[in-house]
C-alpha cells in the first residue's frame, strides 16, 4: 500500500476512534452507595470527589438491522485518568491504539502504522464525553459547560442525559448510567445516528500515579501529523 493509502487508512481509524471515545473515555470508582439519589446528583458527587481512577472498558458499536439493534464491532482495553484533562485510553483489541492527553495536547498513536497524530486538547475534546468525564474539574465546571437532566431507570441504573451548551457538538445524545454513586455505562449517539455503548469495570479510585504518567513519548521512527 502507498504512503498516501496508509495515511487515508490511518485518518479513517483515528476519526472512528476519536468519535467513539471522545467518545469515550471514563472513570468509574467505588464510592459509598448513595441511596435514592438522582443520577445527576450522583454524577456531580462523582466528579467532585474522584480526582483520578483507572480501570478497563468494553466499547460496542451498534447498528440497526431489520429494525433491531445489533452489535457490529467490539473494542476492549484499559484507561487511567487524572482530572482535569489528563488521560490514557488504550484500545487493546481488536487492534492496538492509544489516545493520550497530557492536559494540553491529545496524542493518538496507531501502533500498526507507527503513526502519531497530535491535536490541541481543547479543540479535540470540545463538547465530547471526554470533556465531561475527564475534562471537568468539578460540579461547577459541569454546570458551566453542560445541561444535565435525569431521564430514566433501566438495566439496574439511574440514567442522566448530558447536553453541551456550546454549539457544534458531534453527539446528539450522551447518556450516563449511574449506580451507587459511580458511572457504569455510557450511551453515545452521534450526528449520523451511530450508537456506541461503553461498559466500565475493574475500577480503582484515586490510585498512586507517577509524576510523568501522562507524558507522551513519540515511538522511534513514527510518522508525526499535527492537526
SULQUIQUI-V203894 format. One record per backbone hydrogen bond with DSSP energy under -1.0 kcal/mol. CO is the residue of the C=O (numbers start at 1). NH is the residue of the N-H. If there is no record, write none. Layout:
# SULQUIQUI-V203894
co=CO nh=NH
co=CO nh=NH
This chain:
# SULQUIQUI-V203894
co=2 nh=6
co=3 nh=7
co=4 nh=8
co=5 nh=9
co=6 nh=10
co=7 nh=11
co=8 nh=12
co=9 nh=13
co=10 nh=14
co=11 nh=15
co=12 nh=16
co=13 nh=17
co=14 nh=18
co=15 nh=19
co=16 nh=20
co=17 nh=21
co=18 nh=22
co=23 nh=22
co=29 nh=31
co=34 nh=37
co=38 nh=42
co=39 nh=43
co=40 nh=44
co=41 nh=45
co=42 nh=46
co=43 nh=47
co=44 nh=48
co=45 nh=49
co=46 nh=50
co=51 nh=83
co=52 nh=206
co=53 nh=81
co=54 nh=204
co=55 nh=79
co=56 nh=201
co=57 nh=77
co=58 nh=199
co=59 nh=75
co=60 nh=197
co=61 nh=72
co=61 nh=73
co=62 nh=195
co=63 nh=70
co=65 nh=68
co=68 nh=65
co=70 nh=63
co=73 nh=61
co=75 nh=59
co=76 nh=92
co=76 nh=93
co=77 nh=57
co=78 nh=90
co=79 nh=55
co=80 nh=88
co=81 nh=53
co=82 nh=86
co=85 nh=103
co=86 nh=82
co=87 nh=101
co=88 nh=80
co=89 nh=99
co=90 nh=78
co=91 nh=97
co=93 nh=76
co=96 nh=111
co=97 nh=91
co=98 nh=109
co=99 nh=89
co=100 nh=107
co=101 nh=87
co=104 nh=121
co=105 nh=102
co=106 nh=119
co=107 nh=100
co=108 nh=117
co=109 nh=98
co=110 nh=114
co=110 nh=115
co=114 nh=223
co=115 nh=110
co=116 nh=225
co=117 nh=108
co=118 nh=227
co=119 nh=106
co=120 nh=124
co=121 nh=125
co=122 nh=126
co=125 nh=128
co=128 nh=132
co=129 nh=133
co=130 nh=134
co=130 nh=135
co=134 nh=85
co=138 nh=142
co=139 nh=143
co=140 nh=144
co=141 nh=145
co=142 nh=146
co=145 nh=165
co=147 nh=163
co=149 nh=161
co=152 nh=159
co=154 nh=157
co=157 nh=154
co=158 nh=178
co=159 nh=151
co=160 nh=176
co=161 nh=149
co=163 nh=147
co=170 nh=191
co=173 nh=189
co=174 nh=162
co=175 nh=187
co=176 nh=160
co=177 nh=184
co=177 nh=185
co=178 nh=158
co=179 nh=182
co=182 nh=179
co=184 nh=200
co=185 nh=177
co=186 nh=198
co=187 nh=175
co=188 nh=196
co=189 nh=172
co=189 nh=173
co=190 nh=193
co=194 nh=190
co=195 nh=62
co=196 nh=188
co=197 nh=60
co=198 nh=186
co=199 nh=58
co=201 nh=56
co=204 nh=54
co=210 nh=213
co=212 nh=215
co=219 nh=222
co=223 nh=116
co=225 nh=118
